[in-house]
Every structure is written in C-alpha cells, then in structure tokens.
C-alpha cells in the first residue's frame, strides 16, 4: 500500500461561464497554447487553432481522445461551450433510446441517463489533465429563481446553462469555476437616496467572480481575490504562478513556439487527413462520415460489419440506410462499430 505526499503533477481543470457576448472565448484564447473544440462557431472570427466543429457526440469524444493520445498537441484544451456540447450528447442519447426528449422515460430518468453520458466527457477531460494539459470548459449563464423553504422568500441565482443534473457535476469536477458578468453601479440622481429616489445605472465593467456567492456559483484554489477585472493580465499571475503540471503551462500571454510538425499534426486531424477527401453529405449521414474520416474508415468497411451483424443485406449502399439506424446505431455506438471494423480487418 503506497502513501505519497506533495502536489500531484497534472493540468488544471477550469470552468468559465458568463452572460452571452461578454468575451469568454476571447479570454479562453489567452490561456497557454490553446486548442479549441468549438461546438457553436464562437471562434470563427478568431485566429486560434481548433478541431473541426463536432457534428456528433462521438466525434467530440474522439477529438478529446486525440489530445489524450497526443498530449504535446497543446497546453490547454478548450471546450467552447459545455451547454452546446450537452446538446450533442442529448441529441445522440435520445436517438439511441428512441426518445422524443429527456422527459420521455418519466420520473427524471432521462436526466439521470444524460448525466451519466456527459460524465464520460468529464472522465476523458480528467485524463487530459492527468497528461499535463490544462482543460477549460466555457458555458453560457442564465438566471434561475431559487425558492427558499418555509416561505422565507426567493432570489435570482446565476448558474451554468446546462441541465439540472449536469451543472452540479461540472462544478464538482472543476478545480476552479469563474463567473463573468457586467458590473453595474446604481447612482441616485435626485438626492433622495437609492432606496426612495430616482436612480440610473452606470458602468457595465466586465468582472470575473472567483468565490461563491448566493447569487452565483464560483470557486478557486489559486488564492485569487473574490473579484477581478475580466482580462488575461489580471488572472495570469494566479494561473501561471499556480500551475501544478511541472511547468508545462509556464507562460500564457501569447502563442508558444511549437515545432512546425506539432502544428501540422493537429491541422491534419482538423482537415480529416486520416481519410480520403470527399464531397461531404449533410445531416445524419454527415455525422457518420465525420467519424469515419477521422479514423480512415471507408463506407465498404462499415457496410461489411453492418451485413455481418445481420442488420441489412450484403451489397446495401451506406447512403440507403435509414436515418434512425445511422444515428441510433452507427453514430450512437460508434466505438463498438469501430472496434468491430478493426477486428474484421485484423481477421
């Protein structure tokens, strides 16, 4: 039985959530040597490195697995955003279970299944951090009414715009949770005081909250002030000075001097260089082809497995498969399909 002492090396796990348009993606781009998995096209006007936009939940998991297998690709993996990633997860789960939505199974079971499925992503992101790569999840924020027991009243609370079971799980998973919002100052204009007089709002300064408050969720393990200006210059000394990964993320204010081969490695993945260039179909079939391209799998190999399992006769074209079969079986169970393809090739 081994007992160790001291800090455990590894990347840190961050969550940055805030109101729409406040600059979450811009701040994320200043973290050490980032690579984005952009689920909502929020970085399309930014000069950052990114994977192809994931068109399915399995494609997103595949991209995270690539960083696990190639940790030198980046020093920070950014999932932008968590709530849009959850949409992919829910979409696939409902297709696989043949549900109209998470309410379909009743008694909150759909949300429980969804939480367990989203947990697969957090498990993989923990593996990324264990490889020495920082992880940053961004998310939108929304206001929810908190009802206190025994008629004590209610108040508004900012929280991540994810489902009711996923948000607490993300907060528990993260080392640091930052809430970004505009700080508005109320000024009395008639000399009667803010309580009874006429007031107006001023300011709109962007701030980052790092500690829990009844009005929002936040935490940090870096010794940060409760409130900071929302800028990289303000948070850099705390993030860089407290890195626990042996110095891999030593500086964060600009791009790292990576070798051309390291940059080209990721660019090849983003361009689906593992497969043959194609005229990409749209819709559900496009999701499947995205997964196939990343692994260098052909339509013939997919259909060989489909026929071997007895789903459809040999010689059926991939494009002729029903959409519910493609999404629910081939995309929804892609890891098992890929394993079967590899086993068939090995035999």
N, C-alpha and C positions, 0 to 999 in steps of 0.2 A: 504494500500500500504506500503510494508515494504522496508526500505532502510538500508542496512548493511554497515559495514566498516571493513577494515582489510583484511589480507590474507585469501583466501578461502582454507581450507584443501583439500588435494587430492594428488594423484600421479602426476608425471610429464610425459610429452609426448616428447620422444626423437626420432630423426631420425639420423642414422649413415650410410652414403653412401660413397663409395670409389671404387677404382680400384680393379680388381679381385686379390685375394690372398694376400691382404695387412693385413688381420687379423681382419676383422670386427667381425666375430663370436667369436674369442678368446677374444677380448675386451668386447663384449657383455656378455660373461660368467663371467666377473668380476663384473658386476653390482650386486646390492643387491639381493641375493637369487633368481636367475632367473629360469624361466621355459620356454623352447623353444617350439614354433610351427615351426618346421623345414620343410620348403617346398621343399628343394633341397638337403637334406642329407649332409649339410655342417658341421654338428656336429657329424657325425658318428664316428669320431676318438677322440671325446672329452668326458670327464666324466661329463656330465651335465644331468639334469632332462629334459625330453621332452615328449610331447604327441606323439602318433603315427603319422607318416607322413600323412598329409591330402591328400586324393585321390580325393577330390572334393571341390568345393567352399562351399557347405553347411556343409561339415564336418569341414572345417576351422572355419566357423561362429559358429558351435556347440561347438568347443573347446574354443573359446573366451567366449561364453556364460557360459561355465562351470566356468571360472575364475570370471565372474560377479556374479554368484550364490555362489561361494566358494572363496571369496577374501583372505582367510587365506592360500590358497594353495601356494602362492609365494608373493614376494615383487616386482618382475619385471617380466612382461610378454614380451618375445622377439618373434617378428615375423621375421623369417630369411628365405627368404628375401621378400620384398614388391613386387619386379618385378616378382618373381615366384608365389607369391600369386595372382597377377593380371592375370597371365596366366591361373590359375584355374578359375578365375572369367570370363574371356573372353571365355574360352572353354565352360563353362556352359551357358553363355548368348547366344552364337552362336547356341548351341544345342537346347536351348529353343525356340529361334526365327527362327530356321531353316535357319541360315545364313552360307555362306561359310567363312565369315570373317567380321571384323568390317566395311570394305568398302562396303559390300553388300547393305545396305539400301541407300547409297549415301548421299551426302551433309553433311558429317560428323556426321550424326545422330547416327551411330553405336558407335562412340567415346563418344557421349553425353550419350547414354544409359549405356555404360560401366562405365563412370564416376559416374553416379547415383548409379549403382550397387556397385561399390567399396566404395562409400560413406557409404554404410550400414556397412562395416567393420570398417571404421573410427568412425562411431557413436557408435558402440559397444565398440571400444577401448576407447572412451571417457567415457563410462560407467565404464569400468575397472578402469580408472584413478580416477573417482569420488568415487570408492570404496576404494581408498587409495593405489592402486597398480600402480607402475610405468610401463610405456609402452615404449618399444624400438623397432622401426622398422629399420631393416637394408635394404640396397639396393645396387645394383651394380651401377657404374657410367659409363657414356660414354660421348664422345666429340661430340658437335653439333656446326655447323657453324652458327654464328649469323650475319645476314646481316643488316647493318645499313641503314636507309633511305637516300635518296638524294645522293646516290653514295659516302657516307662517308667511305665506306670500310666494312670489315668483320673481325671477330675474332672467335677463338675457345672458347667454353664455356662448362665446366663440369656440368652435371646435372644427376638426377636420371634416371635410365634405365627403366622408366615406360612410358606409353603412354602420348601423349601431353596434355591431359586434366587432367590426374590423378596426375602427378608430382606437378603442382601448388597447387592442393587441399591438397596433403600431406604436402607441405611446410607450407601452411596456418594453417593446423590442429596442427602442432607440436609446442611445446614451444621452443625447441632447435633443430637446424639442424647442424650436424657436417660433414665436408667433409674430408676424409682421402686420402692422396696421398704420393708418394715418392718425397722428395725434392732433386732436382739435382742442383749441382753447376757447372757453366761453368768456366773452367780455361784456360787462354791463355798460350800457350806453346812455342811460338816463339818470344815473346817480342814485337809484333806489335799491341797488344790490341785486345780485344774480338771482336770489330767491323770489323776489316780488317784481323786480323791474324788467325793463326791456333789454334783451341780450342779443348778441350776434356771435357767430362762430368765426374764429380766425385760425390760421395755421395750415394744417394739412401736412405737417412734417412727418416723414417716414421714420418709424421707430421699430426696433426689434425688442420684444419682451422675452426674457430668458428664464423667468421664475413663475411658479404657479400663482394664479390669482383667481378669485371667484368668477371673474369674467372671461378667463381664457385658460387653456392648458399650456404649460411650458415647464421646462426643467433644463438644468445644465450641470455638468460635472467638471467644469473648467474654471470655476471661481469667477464667473462673469458677473458684472453688475446686473441688476434686475431690468434695466432699460438701457438700450444703446441706440445710437444712430444706425439706421439700416444701410450700412456700407461695408465693403470689404476692409477698408482701412481701419474701421472701428473694431471689427471682430477678429481680424487677422492675428494680433498678438496673442489672443487666447487660444485660437485654434492651432496655430503653428507652434506656440510655446508649450502646448499640452499634448502634442502628438504622441501616441503610445505605440507607434509601429516602427520603432528603431530608426526614425529619421527619413522614412520613405517619402513623407509629405512635408519636407522641411521648409519649403517656401511656397506661397500660394498666390502672389500678386501678379503673376504672369505665366506664359507658357514655359514648359520645361524643354530642355534641349534633348529631345528624344532622337534616336537614330532614324534615318530615313526608312530602314527596314521595319522598325516598330510602328511607325505611322502607316506604312504601306500595308502592314499586316491587318490592321483594323479596316483600312479603306477597302481591302479585298473582301472582307466579310460584309461590309456595308453595301458593296456592289454585287453581292451574290456571286462572288468569283468561284465558289465551290461548284457551281452548276453551269449548265450551258445557257448562254444568253437566249432569251425568249421574248415573244410578244405576250406580256403578262395578261392573263384573263382577270376579270374583275369579280367582285362578290366573294361567295364562299369558296369557289374554286381557286381564286387568287390567294386566299389564306393558305390553302394546301400547297400551292406552288411556291409560296414564300418559304415554307418549311422544307420542301423538297430541295429548293435551290441551295439553302444554307448547308445541306448535308450531301449535296451532289447526287441526289436520288432521282431516277428517271420515272416517267409515267409507267413504263413497262414493268419496272421492279415493283411499283405499288400494286399494279393490277395482278401481278403474279401472286402476291400474298393474298389479295382480295379473292382471287379464284381458288387458291389453295385452302382458304378458310371456308369456302362454300357460299360466300355472300352473293357472288354473281358469276355467270358462266365465263369460262376462259374465252378471250377474244373481245370481251366488252371494253369499249373505249372509256378512259378515265372521264372524259367530258360528258359521257352519257349517264354517269352515276347520279342518283337523286341527291338534291342539295342536303336533305336532312341526314343522309348517310355520310356524305362527305364531311359535314360539320360535326355531327354527333359521334362518328366512329373514327374517321381518318384524322381529322384535326383534333377532336376531343381526346383521342387516345393515341396521339402521335408517338410518344415514347415507346409504347408497345408495338405500334406499327413499324417504327424504325428498327426496333430490336428484331422483329420477325424478318424484315428485309435483310438485315445484316446476317442473321442466321441462315437464311436461304442462300445468300451469296457465299457464305463460308462452306456450305454443304456442296 
